[in-house]
Amino acid sequence: MKTIVFAITPAEAGQALQNVLAARLALSHNRAKALLDARAVLVNRRPVWMARHAVSRGDVVEVSAVPPSATRARELPVLAEARDYLIANKPAGLTSNGPDSAESALQEARDEPALRAVHRLDVDTSGCLLFARSDAGFDAAMTRFRDRTVEKVYRAIAVGRLEDREREITYPLEGRPAVTRIRVLSATRDATHLDVAIETGRTHQIRRHLSMIGHPVIGDRQYTARRELSDREVTVPRQMLHAWSLAFPLPTGGRLRAEAPLPGDYRVCLQRFRLA
């Protein structure tokens, strides 16, 4: 992923960041706003996402180009399947459903227009994603998720060293209970590799909970409390969060299980922070 770096000139001082991005990168204003919304822009090593943010002379702006959608069938390997369901390995940079998504790519590649993503992963989160092959299968799967009988385990690389080998985070989100259980796999002074299980599925639950305890996910441009990023963090292209495994209780009995191998950028980040 290419990173573009430039300094604000005297002529640009005082302008809105969105306007500067559009002019400098020859983008439409909508595209410049999309970069800000994607938390792909740093100003003086701090994430900035406000379109009207006024830049100052000498500010250093860094833009991580958003990766193109990976919709080719070979990039969406099926990890496990049963009569009514399948689990695919979603790459980062691809939405779970909607146009140009993991869902639409699999529908086309497998000639199964009824395929539907049962749950969602953030666009920059990779890993196990469950699909139903019929409306009846989708409805049955939604019941399993509401009953909290689906087991999902994530891997995450967090900022800083977590001292507790195991911890349960129970801060409510949107006024509703939320439970995240973390276990340390490896740690250095600067980062920690985590095994993360969620009992509830609130929006951005893992990212928000880790940020709340002062250890945001490395590469997360949204929940970073506007802190200055280290040299190594700046080079991380996305949030280091991966849906490692999924176990789904089939309505007909048994469980559909899968594990998604860690993607290349995740493994590079582990090495960069000496966690592997």
C-alpha positions as MATLAB code, in Angstrom:
seq = 'MKTIVFAITPAEAGQALQNVLAARLALSHNRAKALLDARAVLVNRRPVWMARHAVSRGDVVEVSAVPPSATRARELPVLAEARDYLIANKPAGLTSNGPDSAESALQEARDEPALRAVHRLDVDTSGCLLFARSDAGFDAAMTRFRDRTVEKVYRAIAVGRLEDREREITYPLEGRPAVTRIRVLSATRDATHLDVAIETGRTHQIRRHLSMIGHPVIGDRQYTARRELSDREVTVPRQMLHAWSLAFPLPTGGRLRAEAPLPGDYRVCLQRFRLA';
ca = [
       0.000    0.000    0.000;
       1.441    3.338   -1.072;
       1.728    6.183    1.436;
       1.782    9.780    0.173;
       3.527   12.388    2.329;
       3.591   16.151    1.791;
       4.015   19.378    3.761;
       1.509   22.222    3.801;
       2.736   25.270    1.903;
       2.121   28.899    2.929;
      -0.479   29.170    0.176;
      -2.389   26.185    1.573;
      -2.315   27.353    5.204;
      -5.795   27.895    6.622;
      -7.545   25.783    4.007;
      -9.816   22.864    4.856;
      -8.011   19.540    4.835;
     -10.554   18.043    2.444;
      -9.881   20.794   -0.102;
      -6.120   20.361    0.203;
      -6.391   16.601   -0.297;
      -8.576   17.054   -3.364;
      -6.160   19.548   -4.930;
      -2.928   17.760   -4.041;
      -4.073   14.283   -5.039;
      -6.248   15.301   -8.002;
      -9.319   13.771   -6.375;
     -12.978   14.669   -6.277;
     -14.129   16.196   -3.005;
     -16.210   13.075   -2.366;
     -13.152   10.873   -2.785;
     -11.104   13.124   -0.489;
     -13.872   12.890    2.108;
     -13.864    9.098    1.735;
     -10.159    9.023    2.644;
     -10.910   11.027    5.789;
     -13.862    8.800    6.657;
     -11.620    5.757    6.240;
      -9.185    7.253    8.806;
      -6.485    7.096    6.121;
      -5.102   10.603    6.793;
      -2.593   11.707    9.431;
      -1.580   15.284   10.169;
       1.653   15.542   12.121;
       1.374   11.831   12.939;
      -2.115   12.205   14.425;
      -5.290   10.840   12.781;
      -7.584   13.582   11.489;
     -10.971   12.856    9.944;
     -12.727   16.248   10.029;
     -13.139   17.569    6.492;
     -13.050   21.194    7.706;
      -9.874   20.787    9.744;
      -7.778   23.891    8.982;
      -4.211   23.019    8.093;
      -1.233   25.149    9.079;
       1.975   25.970    7.281;
       4.496   23.179    7.721;
       1.956   20.516    8.756;
       3.023   17.101    7.497;
       0.161   15.182    5.896;
       0.371   11.419    5.341;
      -2.211    9.611    3.269;
      -2.473    5.832    3.155;
      -4.104    4.914   -0.130;
      -7.202    2.787    0.386;
      -6.557   -0.644   -1.174;
      -8.721   -1.656   -4.128;
     -11.551   -4.058   -3.398;
     -10.386   -7.656   -3.637;
     -13.347   -9.328   -5.306;
     -11.626  -12.044   -7.290;
     -12.756  -15.529   -6.333;
      -9.214  -16.688   -5.552;
      -9.019  -14.015   -2.847;
     -12.118  -15.391   -1.103;
     -11.238  -18.985   -0.296;
     -13.991  -21.069    1.235;
     -12.701  -22.490    4.518;
     -15.579  -24.832    5.342;
     -19.036  -25.573    3.994;
     -22.190  -27.556    4.684;
     -25.465  -27.967    2.828;
     -26.905  -24.616    3.932;
     -23.816  -22.627    4.950;
     -20.222  -21.793    4.148;
     -17.431  -19.894    5.863;
     -15.159  -17.783    3.645;
     -11.934  -15.914    4.376;
     -12.664  -12.220    3.780;
      -9.635  -10.068    2.913;
      -9.155   -6.602    4.391;
     -10.352   -3.745    2.196;
     -13.574   -5.492    1.224;
     -17.047   -4.947    2.666;
     -19.038   -7.930    3.871;
     -22.162   -7.265    1.816;
     -23.633   -4.835   -0.674;
     -22.222   -3.892   -4.094;
     -18.626   -4.951   -4.821;
     -18.447   -6.990   -1.604;
     -17.442  -10.416   -0.349;
     -21.084  -11.403   -0.657;
     -21.462  -10.290   -4.284;
     -18.097  -11.812   -5.244;
     -19.049  -15.221   -3.874;
     -22.506  -15.061   -5.436;
     -20.889  -14.571   -8.830;
     -17.939  -16.933   -8.392;
     -20.069  -19.833   -7.139;
     -23.177  -19.003   -9.170;
     -25.247  -18.876   -5.974;
     -27.315  -15.674   -6.077;
     -29.055  -16.614   -2.809;
     -25.819  -16.477   -0.768;
     -26.068  -13.943    2.065;
     -23.559  -12.815    4.672;
     -25.049  -13.695    8.055;
     -22.951  -11.185   10.011;
     -20.461   -8.460    9.155;
     -16.792   -7.730    9.550;
     -15.459   -4.194    9.331;
     -14.071   -3.381    5.899;
     -10.493   -3.448    7.250;
     -10.974   -6.596    9.349;
     -10.018   -9.873    7.695;
     -10.988  -13.471    8.400;
     -13.907  -15.849    8.918;
     -17.251  -14.715    7.536;
     -20.349  -16.938    7.609;
     -22.737  -17.124    4.628;
     -26.179  -18.707    4.361;
     -27.234  -20.332    1.094;
     -30.984  -19.721    1.466;
     -33.437  -17.411    3.195;
     -34.426  -20.197    5.584;
     -30.768  -20.825    6.417;
     -30.217  -17.107    6.980;
     -33.146  -16.854    9.403;
     -31.965  -19.922   11.330;
     -28.446  -18.507   11.563;
     -29.709  -15.173   12.874;
     -31.425  -17.094   15.686;
     -28.107  -18.729   16.582;
     -26.412  -15.338   16.744;
     -29.181  -13.905   18.929;
     -28.871  -16.907   21.227;
     -25.097  -16.325   21.431;
     -24.306  -19.886   20.476;
     -21.873  -18.908   17.694;
     -18.241  -18.978   18.830;
     -16.035  -16.267   17.311;
     -12.382  -15.784   18.199;
     -10.270  -12.933   16.867;
      -6.589  -12.113   16.810;
      -5.535   -8.519   17.445;
      -2.290   -6.583   17.819;
      -2.710   -3.879   20.454;
      -0.635   -0.840   21.348;
       1.556   -1.210   24.425;
       2.148   -4.070   26.804;
      -0.806   -5.651   28.599;
       0.373   -6.974   31.935;
      -2.587   -9.232   32.740;
      -2.351  -12.533   30.885;
      -6.133  -12.758   30.812;
      -8.763  -10.073   31.243;
     -12.495   -9.554   30.794;
     -13.705   -6.151   29.569;
     -17.320   -5.382   30.415;
     -17.816   -1.677   29.621;
     -21.361   -1.166   28.209;
     -21.656    0.089   24.622;
     -24.681    2.109   23.471;
     -26.066    1.526   26.949;
     -26.127   -2.239   26.393;
     -24.010   -4.973   27.990;
     -20.830   -5.877   26.125;
     -18.328   -8.569   27.092;
     -14.869   -9.029   25.556;
     -12.389  -11.609   26.837;
      -8.720  -11.210   25.981;
      -5.727  -13.492   26.418;
      -2.117  -12.478   25.801;
      -0.281  -14.579   23.218;
       2.957  -12.567   23.200;
       4.034   -9.104   24.299;
       6.830   -6.562   24.120;
       7.101   -3.103   25.614;
       5.440   -1.566   22.550;
       2.765   -4.066   21.523;
       0.757   -7.123   22.540;
      -0.611   -9.964   20.419;
      -4.030  -11.012   21.678;
      -6.532  -13.817   21.427;
      -9.959  -12.141   21.703;
     -13.359  -13.752   22.254;
     -16.574  -11.739   22.279;
     -19.715  -12.810   24.073;
     -21.736   -9.962   22.575;
     -21.502   -8.374   19.134;
     -21.765   -4.612   19.511;
     -20.567   -2.287   16.750;
     -16.751   -2.094   16.727;
     -16.829   -3.851   20.111;
     -13.244   -5.148   20.161;
     -11.750   -1.937   18.824;
     -13.703    0.215   21.277;
     -13.078   -1.984   24.301;
      -9.331   -2.161   23.675;
      -9.220    1.607   23.224;
     -11.133    2.060   26.482;
      -8.447    0.195   28.433;
      -5.705    2.257   26.811;
      -4.514   -0.354   24.305;
      -6.126    0.411   20.926;
      -5.665   -1.912   17.984;
      -2.517   -1.003   16.056;
      -3.439    0.621   12.745;
      -6.899    1.678   13.937;
      -7.279    5.301   12.846;
     -10.695    5.757   14.490;
     -10.246    4.735   18.125;
      -6.810    6.181   18.832;
      -7.761    9.203   20.981;
      -5.814   11.461   18.593;
      -2.511   10.404   20.081;
       0.714   10.735   18.117;
       1.627    7.531   16.300;
       5.061    5.945   16.480;
       7.204    5.517   13.364;
       6.293    1.840   13.190;
       2.583    2.466   13.654;
       2.477    4.953   10.804;
       3.552    2.233    8.372;
       0.749   -0.159    9.401;
      -1.799   -0.048    6.557;
      -4.949   -0.999    8.482;
      -6.293   -2.054   11.860;
      -4.604   -5.292   12.904;
      -7.768   -7.254   13.674;
      -8.438  -10.698   12.200;
     -11.409  -13.035   12.644;
      -9.310  -16.076   13.451;
     -11.937  -18.786   13.956;
     -15.658  -19.390   13.836;
     -17.762  -22.305   15.058;
     -21.414  -22.341   14.009;
     -24.002  -24.810   15.419;
     -25.822  -26.264   12.417;
     -29.621  -26.510   12.688;
     -29.356  -30.158   11.601;
     -26.795  -30.964   14.295;
     -23.050  -30.699   14.631;
     -20.970  -27.600   14.100;
     -19.383  -25.938   11.098;
     -15.878  -24.837   12.105;
     -13.104  -22.935   10.352;
      -9.854  -21.099   11.013;
      -8.562  -18.355    8.738;
      -4.760  -18.140    8.331;
      -3.218  -14.832    9.366;
      -2.876  -12.601    6.277;
       0.462  -11.323    5.049;
       0.186   -7.755    6.345;
      -0.735   -9.089    9.790;
       2.297  -11.394    9.874;
       4.535   -8.507    8.779;
       3.186   -6.405   11.661;
       3.892   -9.215   14.137;
       7.484   -9.317   12.932;
       7.830   -5.537   12.940;
       6.838   -5.389   16.600;
       8.854   -8.541   17.442;
       5.794  -10.493   18.498;
       6.550  -13.540   16.365;
];
